[in-house]
């Protein structure tokens, strides 16, 4: 990965999928069903803002009651 893509405030679908350890197909499915973080289409590509992805992950973490009990 080049430094330019690391410094970008955006992630591609592939980068987002790797970040959450899922396949790009899973991420596309989340987008199609409206359960993933908001992405923006640029031509044929979808880009996700890193801050939006982190906020989405934090919200999922906070909503996980069983996970919260396990760490208490």
mmCIF file as Biopython writes it, N, C-alpha, C and O atoms, coordinates in Angstrom:
data_model
#
loop_
_atom_site.group_PDB
_atom_site.id
_atom_site.type_symbol
_atom_site.label_atom_id
_atom_site.label_alt_id
_atom_site.label_comp_id
_atom_site.label_asym_id
_atom_site.label_entity_id
_atom_site.label_seq_id
_atom_site.pdbx_PDB_ins_code
_atom_site.Cartn_x
_atom_site.Cartn_y
_atom_site.Cartn_z
_atom_site.occupancy
_atom_site.B_iso_or_equiv
_atom_site.auth_seq_id
_atom_site.auth_asym_id
_atom_site.pdbx_PDB_model_num
ATOM 1   N N  . UNK A ? 1  ? 0.843   -1.173  0.000   1.0 0.0 1  A 1 
ATOM 2   C CA . UNK A ? 1  ? 0.000   0.000   0.000   1.0 0.0 1  A 1 
ATOM 3   C C  . UNK A ? 1  ? 0.886   1.233   0.000   1.0 0.0 1  A 1 
ATOM 4   O O  . UNK A ? 1  ? 1.836   1.326   0.777   1.0 0.0 1  A 1 
ATOM 5   N N  . UNK A ? 2  ? 0.575   2.167   -0.864  1.0 0.0 2  A 1 
ATOM 6   C CA . UNK A ? 2  ? 1.398   3.372   -0.942  1.0 0.0 2  A 1 
ATOM 7   C C  . UNK A ? 2  ? 1.022   4.355   0.160   1.0 0.0 2  A 1 
ATOM 8   O O  . UNK A ? 2  ? -0.056  4.264   0.748   1.0 0.0 2  A 1 
ATOM 9   N N  . UNK A ? 3  ? 1.918   5.290   0.430   1.0 0.0 3  A 1 
ATOM 10  C CA . UNK A ? 3  ? 1.646   6.293   1.457   1.0 0.0 3  A 1 
ATOM 11  C C  . UNK A ? 3  ? 0.478   7.172   1.090   1.0 0.0 3  A 1 
ATOM 12  O O  . UNK A ? 3  ? -0.248  7.631   1.973   1.0 0.0 3  A 1 
ATOM 13  N N  . UNK A ? 4  ? 0.274   7.421   -0.193  1.0 0.0 4  A 1 
ATOM 14  C CA . UNK A ? 4  ? -0.829  8.268   -0.626  1.0 0.0 4  A 1 
ATOM 15  C C  . UNK A ? 4  ? -2.168  7.677   -0.196  1.0 0.0 4  A 1 
ATOM 16  O O  . UNK A ? 4  ? -3.018  8.401   0.323   1.0 0.0 4  A 1 
ATOM 17  N N  . UNK A ? 5  ? -2.372  6.372   -0.400  1.0 0.0 5  A 1 
ATOM 18  C CA . UNK A ? 5  ? -3.640  5.760   -0.023  1.0 0.0 5  A 1 
ATOM 19  C C  . UNK A ? 5  ? -3.791  5.688   1.488   1.0 0.0 5  A 1 
ATOM 20  O O  . UNK A ? 5  ? -4.913  5.768   1.986   1.0 0.0 5  A 1 
ATOM 21  N N  . UNK A ? 6  ? -2.703  5.541   2.234   1.0 0.0 6  A 1 
ATOM 22  C CA . UNK A ? 6  ? -2.769  5.511   3.682   1.0 0.0 6  A 1 
ATOM 23  C C  . UNK A ? 6  ? -3.168  6.877   4.228   1.0 0.0 6  A 1 
ATOM 24  O O  . UNK A ? 6  ? -3.908  6.954   5.210   1.0 0.0 6  A 1 
ATOM 25  N N  . UNK A ? 7  ? -2.695  7.944   3.615   1.0 0.0 7  A 1 
ATOM 26  C CA . UNK A ? 7  ? -2.980  9.292   4.084   1.0 0.0 7  A 1 
ATOM 27  C C  . UNK A ? 7  ? -4.373  9.767   3.668   1.0 0.0 7  A 1 
ATOM 28  O O  . UNK A ? 7  ? -4.857  10.768  4.197   1.0 0.0 7  A 1 
ATOM 29  N N  . UNK A ? 8  ? -5.013  9.089   2.755   1.0 0.0 8  A 1 
ATOM 30  C CA . UNK A ? 8  ? -6.324  9.489   2.269   1.0 0.0 8  A 1 
ATOM 31  C C  . UNK A ? 8  ? -7.387  9.329   3.350   1.0 0.0 8  A 1 
ATOM 32  O O  . UNK A ? 8  ? -7.345  8.374   4.125   1.0 0.0 8  A 1 
ATOM 33  N N  . UNK A ? 9  ? -8.334  10.254  3.406   1.0 0.0 9  A 1 
ATOM 34  C CA . UNK A ? 9  ? -9.430  10.101  4.365   1.0 0.0 9  A 1 
ATOM 35  C C  . UNK A ? 9  ? -10.469 9.088   3.900   1.0 0.0 9  A 1 
ATOM 36  O O  . UNK A ? 9  ? -11.464 8.854   4.587   1.0 0.0 9  A 1 
ATOM 37  N N  . UNK A ? 10 ? -10.238 8.484   2.730   1.0 0.0 10 A 1 
ATOM 38  C CA . UNK A ? 10 ? -11.186 7.532   2.165   1.0 0.0 10 A 1 
ATOM 39  C C  . UNK A ? 10 ? -10.598 6.135   2.079   1.0 0.0 10 A 1 
ATOM 40  O O  . UNK A ? 10 ? -9.386  5.964   1.946   1.0 0.0 10 A 1 
ATOM 41  N N  . UNK A ? 11 ? -11.470 5.138   2.155   1.0 0.0 11 A 1 
ATOM 42  C CA . UNK A ? 11 ? -11.107 3.732   1.949   1.0 0.0 11 A 1 
ATOM 43  C C  . UNK A ? 11 ? -11.912 3.210   0.771   1.0 0.0 11 A 1 
ATOM 44  O O  . UNK A ? 11 ? -13.065 3.592   0.576   1.0 0.0 11 A 1 
ATOM 45  N N  . UNK A ? 12 ? -11.299 2.342   -0.005  1.0 0.0 12 A 1 
ATOM 46  C CA . UNK A ? 12 ? -12.032 1.636   -1.044  1.0 0.0 12 A 1 
ATOM 47  C C  . UNK A ? 12 ? -12.821 0.507   -0.379  1.0 0.0 12 A 1 
ATOM 48  O O  . UNK A ? 12 ? -12.636 0.217   0.803   1.0 0.0 12 A 1 
ATOM 49  N N  . UNK A ? 13 ? -13.686 -0.110  -1.142  1.0 0.0 13 A 1 
ATOM 50  C CA . UNK A ? 13 ? -14.433 -1.263  -0.621  1.0 0.0 13 A 1 
ATOM 51  C C  . UNK A ? 13 ? -13.467 -2.352  -0.176  1.0 0.0 13 A 1 
ATOM 52  O O  . UNK A ? 13 ? -13.663 -2.972  0.869   1.0 0.0 13 A 1 
ATOM 53  N N  . UNK A ? 14 ? -12.432 -2.585  -0.962  1.0 0.0 14 A 1 
ATOM 54  C CA . UNK A ? 14 ? -11.458 -3.623  -0.634  1.0 0.0 14 A 1 
ATOM 55  C C  . UNK A ? 14 ? -10.703 -3.283  0.655   1.0 0.0 14 A 1 
ATOM 56  O O  . UNK A ? 14 ? -10.485 -4.159  1.491   1.0 0.0 14 A 1 
ATOM 57  N N  . UNK A ? 15 ? -10.304 -2.023  0.819   1.0 0.0 15 A 1 
ATOM 58  C CA . UNK A ? 15 ? -9.598  -1.603  2.034   1.0 0.0 15 A 1 
ATOM 59  C C  . UNK A ? 15 ? -10.504 -1.704  3.259   1.0 0.0 15 A 1 
ATOM 60  O O  . UNK A ? 15 ? -10.074 -2.154  4.321   1.0 0.0 15 A 1 
ATOM 61  N N  . UNK A ? 16 ? -11.762 -1.281  3.105   1.0 0.0 16 A 1 
ATOM 62  C CA . UNK A ? 16 ? -12.719 -1.370  4.201   1.0 0.0 16 A 1 
ATOM 63  C C  . UNK A ? 16 ? -12.944 -2.832  4.590   1.0 0.0 16 A 1 
ATOM 64  O O  . UNK A ? 16 ? -12.976 -3.166  5.774   1.0 0.0 16 A 1 
ATOM 65  N N  . UNK A ? 17 ? -13.098 -3.698  3.589   1.0 0.0 17 A 1 
ATOM 66  C CA . UNK A ? 17 ? -13.294 -5.122  3.858   1.0 0.0 17 A 1 
ATOM 67  C C  . UNK A ? 17 ? -12.105 -5.708  4.622   1.0 0.0 17 A 1 
ATOM 68  O O  . UNK A ? 17 ? -12.293 -6.470  5.570   1.0 0.0 17 A 1 
ATOM 69  N N  . UNK A ? 18 ? -10.907 -5.363  4.223   1.0 0.0 18 A 1 
ATOM 70  C CA . UNK A ? 18 ? -9.717  -5.848  4.920   1.0 0.0 18 A 1 
ATOM 71  C C  . UNK A ? 18 ? -9.670  -5.306  6.346   1.0 0.0 18 A 1 
ATOM 72  O O  . UNK A ? 18 ? -9.255  -6.011  7.266   1.0 0.0 18 A 1 
ATOM 73  N N  . UNK A ? 19 ? -10.090 -4.066  6.528   1.0 0.0 19 A 1 
ATOM 74  C CA . UNK A ? 19 ? -10.089 -3.426  7.852   1.0 0.0 19 A 1 
ATOM 75  C C  . UNK A ? 19 ? -10.994 -4.169  8.835   1.0 0.0 19 A 1 
ATOM 76  O O  . UNK A ? 19 ? -10.662 -4.301  10.013  1.0 0.0 19 A 1 
ATOM 77  N N  . UNK A ? 20 ? -12.143 -4.656  8.345   1.0 0.0 20 A 1 
ATOM 78  C CA . UNK A ? 20 ? -13.086 -5.366  9.216   1.0 0.0 20 A 1 
ATOM 79  C C  . UNK A ? 20 ? -12.998 -6.884  9.052   1.0 0.0 20 A 1 
ATOM 80  O O  . UNK A ? 20 ? -13.829 -7.623  9.580   1.0 0.0 20 A 1 
ATOM 81  N N  . UNK A ? 21 ? -11.982 -7.339  8.314   1.0 0.0 21 A 1 
ATOM 82  C CA . UNK A ? 21 ? -11.718 -8.764  8.103   1.0 0.0 21 A 1 
ATOM 83  C C  . UNK A ? 21 ? -12.907 -9.508  7.497   1.0 0.0 21 A 1 
ATOM 84  O O  . UNK A ? 21 ? -13.270 -10.601 7.932   1.0 0.0 21 A 1 
ATOM 85  N N  . UNK A ? 22 ? -13.497 -8.885  6.489   1.0 0.0 22 A 1 
ATOM 86  C CA . UNK A ? 22 ? -14.590 -9.474  5.720   1.0 0.0 22 A 1 
ATOM 87  C C  . UNK A ? 22 ? -14.220 -9.415  4.250   1.0 0.0 22 A 1 
ATOM 88  O O  . UNK A ? 22 ? -13.229 -8.788  3.876   1.0 0.0 22 A 1 
ATOM 89  N N  . UNK A ? 23 ? -15.017 -10.068 3.421   1.0 0.0 23 A 1 
ATOM 90  C CA . UNK A ? 23 ? -14.766 -10.024 1.986   1.0 0.0 23 A 1 
ATOM 91  C C  . UNK A ? 23 ? -15.411 -8.770  1.390   1.0 0.0 23 A 1 
ATOM 92  O O  . UNK A ? 23 ? -16.366 -8.232  1.950   1.0 0.0 23 A 1 
ATOM 93  N N  . UNK A ? 24 ? -14.884 -8.311  0.252   1.0 0.0 24 A 1 
ATOM 94  C CA . UNK A ? 24 ? -15.545 -7.194  -0.424  1.0 0.0 24 A 1 
ATOM 95  C C  . UNK A ? 24 ? -17.008 -7.498  -0.752  1.0 0.0 24 A 1 
ATOM 96  O O  . UNK A ? 24 ? -17.841 -6.592  -0.732  1.0 0.0 24 A 1 
ATOM 97  N N  . UNK A ? 25 ? -17.331 -8.748  -1.051  1.0 0.0 25 A 1 
ATOM 98  C CA . UNK A ? 25 ? -18.722 -9.121  -1.337  1.0 0.0 25 A 1 
ATOM 99  C C  . UNK A ? 25 ? -19.613 -8.896  -0.117  1.0 0.0 25 A 1 
ATOM 100 O O  . UNK A ? 25 ? -20.758 -8.466  -0.258  1.0 0.0 25 A 1 
ATOM 101 N N  . UNK A ? 26 ? -19.102 -9.180  1.067   1.0 0.0 26 A 1 
ATOM 102 C CA . UNK A ? 26 ? -19.863 -8.937  2.297   1.0 0.0 26 A 1 
ATOM 103 C C  . UNK A ? 26 ? -20.120 -7.449  2.474   1.0 0.0 26 A 1 
ATOM 104 O O  . UNK A ? 26 ? -21.234 -7.044  2.807   1.0 0.0 26 A 1 
ATOM 105 N N  . UNK A ? 27 ? -19.098 -6.634  2.253   1.0 0.0 27 A 1 
ATOM 106 C CA . UNK A ? 27 ? -19.234 -5.184  2.380   1.0 0.0 27 A 1 
ATOM 107 C C  . UNK A ? 27 ? -20.249 -4.660  1.364   1.0 0.0 27 A 1 
ATOM 108 O O  . UNK A ? 27 ? -21.072 -3.803  1.688   1.0 0.0 27 A 1 
ATOM 109 N N  . UNK A ? 28 ? -20.190 -5.175  0.137   1.0 0.0 28 A 1 
ATOM 110 C CA . UNK A ? 28 ? -21.171 -4.754  -0.876  1.0 0.0 28 A 1 
ATOM 111 C C  . UNK A ? 28 ? -22.579 -5.158  -0.457  1.0 0.0 28 A 1 
ATOM 112 O O  . UNK A ? 28 ? -23.530 -4.410  -0.686  1.0 0.0 28 A 1 
ATOM 113 N N  . UNK A ? 29 ? -22.720 -6.325  0.151   1.0 0.0 29 A 1 
ATOM 114 C CA . UNK A ? 29 ? -24.021 -6.774  0.649   1.0 0.0 29 A 1 
ATOM 115 C C  . UNK A ? 29 ? -24.543 -5.866  1.748   1.0 0.0 29 A 1 
ATOM 116 O O  . UNK A ? 29 ? -25.730 -5.540  1.773   1.0 0.0 29 A 1 
ATOM 117 N N  . UNK A ? 30 ? -23.661 -5.452  2.662   1.0 0.0 30 A 1 
ATOM 118 C CA . UNK A ? 30 ? -24.061 -4.511  3.719   1.0 0.0 30 A 1 
ATOM 119 C C  . UNK A ? 30 ? -24.578 -3.222  3.098   1.0 0.0 30 A 1 
ATOM 120 O O  . UNK A ? 30 ? -25.608 -2.687  3.511   1.0 0.0 30 A 1 
ATOM 121 N N  . UNK A ? 31 ? -23.852 -2.734  2.104   1.0 0.0 31 A 1 
ATOM 122 C CA . UNK A ? 31 ? -24.250 -1.479  1.438   1.0 0.0 31 A 1 
ATOM 123 C C  . UNK A ? 31 ? -25.604 -1.658  0.764   1.0 0.0 31 A 1 
ATOM 124 O O  . UNK A ? 31 ? -26.471 -0.792  0.876   1.0 0.0 31 A 1 
ATOM 125 N N  . UNK A ? 32 ? -25.794 -2.774  0.065   1.0 0.0 32 A 1 
ATOM 126 C CA . UNK A ? 32 ? -27.043 -3.043  -0.642  1.0 0.0 32 A 1 
ATOM 127 C C  . UNK A ? 32 ? -28.217 -3.116  0.333   1.0 0.0 32 A 1 
ATOM 128 O O  . UNK A ? 32 ? -29.308 -2.635  0.025   1.0 0.0 32 A 1 
ATOM 129 N N  . UNK A ? 33 ? -28.001 -3.717  1.507   1.0 0.0 33 A 1 
ATOM 130 C CA . UNK A ? 33 ? -29.065 -3.860  2.509   1.0 0.0 33 A 1 
ATOM 131 C C  . UNK A ? 33 ? -29.190 -2.646  3.432   1.0 0.0 33 A 1 
ATOM 132 O O  . UNK A ? 33 ? -30.112 -2.573  4.244   1.0 0.0 33 A 1 
ATOM 133 N N  . UNK A ? 34 ? -28.267 -1.700  3.307   1.0 0.0 34 A 1 
ATOM 134 C CA . UNK A ? 34 ? -28.330 -0.481  4.115   1.0 0.0 34 A 1 
ATOM 135 C C  . UNK A ? 34 ? -27.902 -0.668  5.560   1.0 0.0 34 A 1 
ATOM 136 O O  . UNK A ? 34 ? -28.332 0.090   6.429   1.0 0.0 34 A 1 
ATOM 137 N N  . UNK A ? 35 ? -27.054 -1.674  5.840   1.0 0.0 35 A 1 
ATOM 138 C CA . UNK A ? 35 ? -26.638 -1.919  7.228   1.0 0.0 35 A 1 
ATOM 139 C C  . UNK A ? 35 ? -25.171 -1.576  7.485   1.0 0.0 35 A 1 
ATOM 140 O O  . UNK A ? 35 ? -24.702 -1.661  8.620   1.0 0.0 35 A 1 
ATOM 141 N N  . UNK A ? 36 ? -24.464 -1.198  6.456   1.0 0.0 36 A 1 
ATOM 142 C CA . UNK A ? 36 ? -23.059 -0.823  6.618   1.0 0.0 36 A 1 
ATOM 143 C C  . UNK A ? 36 ? -22.913 0.682   6.749   1.0 0.0 36 A 1 
ATOM 144 O O  . UNK A ? 36 ? -23.907 1.409   6.734   1.0 0.0 36 A 1 
ATOM 145 N N  . UNK A ? 37 ? -21.683 1.153   6.879   1.0 0.0 37 A 1 
ATOM 146 C CA . UNK A ? 37 ? -21.469 2.601   6.938   1.0 0.0 37 A 1 
ATOM 147 C C  . UNK A ? 37 ? -21.774 3.231   5.581   1.0 0.0 37 A 1 
ATOM 148 O O  . UNK A ? 37 ? -21.734 2.567   4.546   1.0 0.0 37 A 1 
ATOM 149 N N  . UNK A ? 38 ? -22.070 4.498   5.612   1.0 0.0 38 A 1 
ATOM 150 C CA . UNK A ? 38 ? -22.400 5.206   4.379   1.0 0.0 38 A 1 
ATOM 151 C C  . UNK A ? 38 ? -21.171 5.316   3.486   1.0 0.0 38 A 1 
ATOM 152 O O  . UNK A ? 38 ? -20.090 5.695   3.936   1.0 0.0 38 A 1 
ATOM 153 N N  . UNK A ? 39 ? -21.354 4.983   2.233   1.0 0.0 39 A 1 
ATOM 154 C CA . UNK A ? 39 ? -20.297 5.110   1.241   1.0 0.0 39 A 1 
ATOM 155 C C  . UNK A ? 39 ? -20.743 6.066   0.150   1.0 0.0 39 A 1 
ATOM 156 O O  . UNK A ? 39 ? -21.929 6.371   0.023   1.0 0.0 39 A 1 
ATOM 157 N N  . UNK A ? 40 ? -19.795 6.533   -0.630  1.0 0.0 40 A 1 
ATOM 158 C CA . UNK A ? 40 ? -20.088 7.467   -1.715  1.0 0.0 40 A 1 
ATOM 159 C C  . UNK A ? 40 ? -19.569 6.881   -3.011  1.0 0.0 40 A 1 
ATOM 160 O O  . UNK A ? 40 ? -18.417 6.454   -3.098  1.0 0.0 40 A 1 
ATOM 161 N N  . UNK A ? 41 ? -20.430 6.865   -4.020  1.0 0.0 41 A 1 
ATOM 162 C CA . UNK A ? 41 ? -20.039 6.328   -5.318  1.0 0.0 41 A 1 
ATOM 163 C C  . UNK A ? 41 ? -19.292 7.386   -6.116  1.0 0.0 41 A 1 
ATOM 164 O O  . UNK A ? 41 ? -19.756 8.515   -6.273  1.0 0.0 41 A 1 
ATOM 165 N N  . UNK A ? 42 ? -18.129 6.995   -6.614  1.0 0.0 42 A 1 
ATOM 166 C CA . UNK A ? 42 ? -17.323 7.822   -7.514  1.0 0.0 42 A 1 
ATOM 167 C C  . UNK A ? 42 ? -17.106 6.994   -8.763  1.0 0.0 42 A 1 
ATOM 168 O O  . UNK A ? 42 ? -16.231 6.128   -8.803  1.0 0.0 42 A 1 
ATOM 169 N N  . UNK A ? 43 ? -17.911 7.265   -9.789  1.0 0.0 43 A 1 
ATOM 170 C CA . UNK A ? 43 ? -17.841 6.441   -10.985 1.0 0.0 43 A 1 
ATOM 171 C C  . UNK A ? 43 ? -18.275 5.026   -10.649 1.0 0.0 43 A 1 
ATOM 172 O O  . UNK A ? 43 ? -19.375 4.821   -10.135 1.0 0.0 43 A 1 
ATOM 173 N N  . UNK A ? 44 ? -17.434 4.056   -10.929 1.0 0.0 44 A 1 
ATOM 174 C CA . UNK A ? 44 ? -17.774 2.672   -10.618 1.0 0.0 44 A 1 
ATOM 175 C C  . UNK A ? 44 ? -17.315 2.256   -9.219  1.0 0.0 44 A 1 
ATOM 176 O O  . UNK A ? 44 ? -17.632 1.155   -8.770  1.0 0.0 44 A 1 
ATOM 177 N N  . UNK A ? 45 ? -16.581 3.113   -8.535  1.0 0.0 45 A 1 
ATOM 178 C CA . UNK A ? 45 ? -16.047 2.787   -7.216  1.0 0.0 45 A 1 
ATOM 179 C C  . UNK A ? 45 ? -16.914 3.368   -6.103  1.0 0.0 45 A 1 
ATOM 180 O O  . UNK A ? 45 ? -17.604 4.371   -6.289  1.0 0.0 45 A 1 
ATOM 181 N N  . UNK A ? 46 ? -16.860 2.713   -4.940  1.0 0.0 46 A 1 
ATOM 182 C CA . UNK A ? 46 ? -17.498 3.235   -3.740  1.0 0.0 46 A 1 
ATOM 183 C C  . UNK A ? 46 ? -16.385 3.513   -2.741  1.0 0.0 46 A 1 
ATOM 184 O O  . UNK A ? 46 ? -15.533 2.660   -2.490  1.0 0.0 46 A 1 
ATOM 185 N N  . UNK A ? 47 ? -16.403 4.709   -2.176  1.0 0.0 47 A 1 
ATOM 186 C CA . UNK A ? 47 ? -15.405 5.087   -1.180  1.0 0.0 47 A 1 
ATOM 187 C C  . UNK A ? 47 ? -16.091 5.337   0.153   1.0 0.0 47 A 1 
ATOM 188 O O  . UNK A ? 47 ? -17.208 5.853   0.205   1.0 0.0 47 A 1 
ATOM 189 N N  . UNK A ? 48 ? -15.410 4.966   1.227   1.0 0.0 48 A 1 
ATOM 190 C CA . UNK A ? 48 ? -15.914 5.125   2.586   1.0 0.0 48 A 1 
ATOM 191 C C  . UNK A ? 48 ? -14.979 6.052   3.342   1.0 0.0 48 A 1 
ATOM 192 O O  . UNK A ? 48 ? -13.764 5.854   3.321   1.0 0.0 48 A 1 
ATOM 193 N N  . UNK A ? 49 ? -15.528 7.068   4.017   1.0 0.0 49 A 1 
ATOM 194 C CA . UNK A ? 49 ? -14.704 7.950   4.843   1.0 0.0 49 A 1 
ATOM 195 C C  . UNK A ? 49 ? -14.235 7.164   6.060   1.0 0.0 49 A 1 
ATOM 196 O O  . UNK A ? 49 ? -15.022 6.468   6.701   1.0 0.0 49 A 1 
ATOM 197 N N  . UNK A ? 50 ? -12.957 7.279   6.370   1.0 0.0 50 A 1 
ATOM 198 C CA . UNK A ? 50 ? -12.399 6.553   7.512   1.0 0.0 50 A 1 
ATOM 199 C C  . UNK A ? 50 ? -13.095 6.920   8.821   1.0 0.0 50 A 1 
ATOM 200 O O  . UNK A ? 50 ? -13.352 6.047   9.650   1.0 0.0 50 A 1 
ATOM 201 N N  . UNK A ? 51 ? -13.404 8.206   9.014   1.0 0.0 51 A 1 
ATOM 202 C CA . UNK A ? 51 ? -14.061 8.603   10.263  1.0 0.0 51 A 1 
ATOM 203 C C  . UNK A ? 51 ? -15.471 8.025   10.365  1.0 0.0 51 A 1 
ATOM 204 O O  . UNK A ? 51 ? -15.919 7.703   11.466  1.0 0.0 51 A 1 
ATOM 205 N N  . UNK A ? 52 ? -16.179 7.885   9.242   1.0 0.0 52 A 1 
ATOM 206 C CA . UNK A ? 52 ? -17.513 7.294   9.237   1.0 0.0 52 A 1 
ATOM 207 C C  . UNK A ? 52 ? -17.421 5.802   9.555   1.0 0.0 52 A 1 
ATOM 208 O O  . UNK A ? 52 ? -18.241 5.270   10.304  1.0 0.0 52 A 1 
ATOM 209 N N  . UNK A ? 53 ? -16.429 5.136   8.990   1.0 0.0 53 A 1 
ATOM 210 C CA . UNK A ? 53 ? -16.230 3.713   9.274   1.0 0.0 53 A 1 
ATOM 211 C C  . UNK A ? 53 ? -15.940 3.506   10.758  1.0 0.0 53 A 1 
ATOM 212 O O  . UNK A ? 53 ? -16.509 2.610   11.382  1.0 0.0 53 A 1 
ATOM 213 N N  . UNK A ? 54 ? -15.063 4.323   11.324  1.0 0.0 54 A 1 
ATOM 214 C CA . UNK A ? 54 ? -14.728 4.178   12.743  1.0 0.0 54 A 1 
ATOM 215 C C  . UNK A ? 54 ? -15.944 4.450   13.633  1.0 0.0 54 A 1 
ATOM 216 O O  . UNK A ? 54 ? -16.143 3.760   14.633  1.0 0.0 54 A 1 
ATOM 217 N N  . UNK A ? 55 ? -16.756 5.445   13.277  1.0 0.0 55 A 1 
ATOM 218 C CA . UNK A ? 55 ? -17.974 5.744   14.041  1.0 0.0 55 A 1 
ATOM 219 C C  . UNK A ? 55 ? -18.965 4.586   13.945  1.0 0.0 55 A 1 
ATOM 220 O O  . UNK A ? 55 ? -19.613 4.242   14.933  1.0 0.0 55 A 1 
ATOM 221 N N  . UNK A ? 56 ? -19.087 3.981   12.758  1.0 0.0 56 A 1 
ATOM 222 C CA . UNK A ? 56 ? -19.978 2.840   12.558  1.0 0.0 56 A 1 
ATOM 223 C C  . UNK A ? 56 ? -19.514 1.656   13.403  1.0 0.0 56 A 1 
ATOM 224 O O  . UNK A ? 56 ? -20.327 0.990   14.044  1.0 0.0 56 A 1 
ATOM 225 N N  . UNK A ? 57 ? -18.207 1.395   13.403  1.0 0.0 57 A 1 
ATOM 226 C CA . UNK A ? 57 ? -17.681 0.302   14.216  1.0 0.0 57 A 1 
ATOM 227 C C  . UNK A ? 57 ? -17.908 0.555   15.705  1.0 0.0 57 A 1 
ATOM 228 O O  . UNK A ? 57 ? -18.262 -0.367  16.440  1.0 0.0 57 A 1 
ATOM 229 N N  . UNK A ? 58 ? -17.709 1.785   16.156  1.0 0.0 58 A 1 
ATOM 230 C CA . UNK A ? 58 ? -17.924 2.133   17.558  1.0 0.0 58 A 1 
ATOM 231 C C  . UNK A ? 58 ? -19.390 1.939   17.942  1.0 0.0 58 A 1 
ATOM 232 O O  . UNK A ? 58 ? -19.686 1.429   19.022  1.0 0.0 58 A 1 
ATOM 233 N N  . UNK A ? 59 ? -20.304 2.343   17.066  1.0 0.0 59 A 1 
ATOM 234 C CA . UNK A ? 59 ? -21.736 2.167   17.332  1.0 0.0 59 A 1 
ATOM 235 C C  . UNK A ? 59 ? -22.083 0.682   17.424  1.0 0.0 59 A 1 
ATOM 236 O O  . UNK A ? 59 ? -22.881 0.284   18.273  1.0 0.0 59 A 1 
ATOM 237 N N  . UNK A ? 60 ? -21.491 -0.134  16.559  1.0 0.0 60 A 1 
ATOM 238 C CA . UNK A ? 60 ? -21.746 -1.582  16.620  1.0 0.0 60 A 1 
ATOM 239 C C  . UNK A ? 60 ? -21.191 -2.166  17.906  1.0 0.0 60 A 1 
ATOM 240 O O  . UNK A ? 60 ? -21.812 -3.038  18.513  1.0 0.0 60 A 1 
ATOM 241 N N  . UNK A ? 61 ? -20.032 -1.694  18.321  1.0 0.0 61 A 1 
ATOM 242 C CA . UNK A ? 61 ? -19.423 -2.148  19.566  1.0 0.0 61 A 1 
ATOM 243 C C  . UNK A ? 61 ? -20.312 -1.781  20.759  1.0 0.0 61 A 1 
ATOM 244 O O  . UNK A ? 61 ? -20.522 -2.599  21.654  1.0 0.0 61 A 1 
ATOM 245 N N  . UNK A ? 62 ? -20.827 -0.560  20.768  1.0 0.0 62 A 1 
ATOM 246 C CA . UNK A ? 62 ? -21.692 -0.114  21.864  1.0 0.0 62 A 1 
ATOM 247 C C  . UNK A ? 62 ? -23.028 -0.850  21.891  1.0 0.0 62 A 1 
ATOM 248 O O  . UNK A ? 62 ? -23.630 -0.998  22.955  1.0 0.0 62 A 1 
ATOM 249 N N  . UNK A ? 63 ? -23.495 -1.309  20.741  1.0 0.0 63 A 1 
ATOM 250 C CA . UNK A ? 63 ? -24.768 -2.026  20.660  1.0 0.0 63 A 1 
ATOM 251 C C  . UNK A ? 63 ? -24.635 -3.501  21.024  1.0 0.0 63 A 1 
ATOM 252 O O  . UNK A ? 63 ? -25.648 -4.181  21.187  1.0 0.0 63 A 1 
ATOM 253 N N  . UNK A ? 64 ? -23.428 -4.006  21.153  1.0 0.0 64 A 1 
ATOM 254 C CA . UNK A ? 64 ? -23.189 -5.419  21.442  1.0 0.0 64 A 1 
ATOM 255 C C  . UNK A ? 64 ? -23.249 -5.669  22.954  1.0 0.0 64 A 1 
ATOM 256 O O  . UNK A ? 64 ? -22.231 -5.614  23.643  1.0 0.0 64 A 1 
ATOM 257 N N  . UNK A ? 65 ? -24.452 -5.943  23.453  1.0 0.0 65 A 1 
ATOM 258 C CA . UNK A ? 65 ? -24.672 -6.119  24.894  1.0 0.0 65 A 1 
ATOM 259 C C  . UNK A ? 65 ? -23.885 -7.315  25.422  1.0 0.0 65 A 1 
ATOM 260 O O  . UNK A ? 65 ? -23.283 -7.232  26.492  1.0 0.0 65 A 1 
ATOM 261 N N  . UNK A ? 66 ? -23.884 -8.403  24.700  1.0 0.0 66 A 1 
ATOM 262 C CA . UNK A ? 66 ? -23.172 -9.594  25.157  1.0 0.0 66 A 1 
ATOM 263 C C  . UNK A ? 66 ? -21.672 -9.330  25.213  1.0 0.0 66 A 1 
ATOM 264 O O  . UNK A ? 66 ? -20.995 -9.751  26.151  1.0 0.0 66 A 1 
ATOM 265 N N  . UNK A ? 67 ? -21.160 -8.635  24.209  1.0 0.0 67 A 1 
ATOM 266 C CA . UNK A ? 67 ? -19.743 -8.284  24.217  1.0 0.0 67 A 1 
ATOM 267 C C  . UNK A ? 67 ? -19.384 -7.372  25.372  1.0 0.0 67 A 1 
ATOM 268 O O  . UNK A ? 67 ? -18.296 -7.486  25.936  1.0 0.0 67 A 1 
ATOM 269 N N  . UNK A ? 68 ? -20.278 -6.473  25.730  1.0 0.0 68 A 1 
ATOM 270 C CA . UNK A ? 68 ? -20.039 -5.585  26.866  1.0 0.0 68 A 1 
ATOM 271 C C  . UNK A ? 68 ? -20.023 -6.357  28.176  1.0 0.0 68 A 1 
ATOM 272 O O  . UNK A ? 68 ? -19.220 -6.059  29.061  1.0 0.0 68 A 1 
ATOM 273 N N  . UNK A ? 69 ? -20.903 -7.349  28.310  1.0 0.0 69 A 1 
ATOM 274 C CA . UNK A ? 69 ? -20.914 -8.179  29.517  1.0 0.0 69 A 1 
ATOM 275 C C  . UNK A ? 69 ? -19.630 -8.991  29.635  1.0 0.0 69 A 1 
ATOM 276 O O  . UNK A ? 69 ? -19.107 -9.199  30.730  1.0 0.0 69 A 1 
ATOM 277 N N  . UNK A ? 70 ? -19.137 -9.441  28.499  1.0 0.0 70 A 1 
ATOM 278 C CA . UNK A ? 70 ? -17.928 -10.288 28.507  1.0 0.0 70 A 1 
ATOM 279 C C  . UNK A ? 70 ? -16.697 -9.517  28.969  1.0 0.0 70 A 1 
ATOM 280 O O  . UNK A ? 70 ? -15.779 -10.098 29.548  1.0 0.0 70 A 1 
ATOM 281 N N  . UNK A ? 71 ? -16.677 -8.217  28.718  1.0 0.0 71 A 1 
ATOM 282 C CA . UNK A ? 71 ? -15.506 -7.429  29.099  1.0 0.0 71 A 1 
ATOM 283 C C  . UNK A ? 71 ? -15.659 -6.762  30.452  1.0 0.0 71 A 1 
ATOM 284 O O  . UNK A ? 71 ? -14.726 -6.120  30.934  1.0 0.0 71 A 1 
ATOM 285 N N  . UNK A ? 72 ? -16.829 -6.904  31.075  1.0 0.0 72 A 1 
ATOM 286 C CA . UNK A ? 72 ? -17.071 -6.265  32.385  1.0 0.0 72 A 1 
ATOM 287 C C  . UNK A ? 72 ? -16.418 -7.043  33.512  1.0 0.0 72 A 1 
ATOM 288 O O  . UNK A ? 72 ? -16.520 -6.649  34.674  1.0 0.0 72 A 1 
#
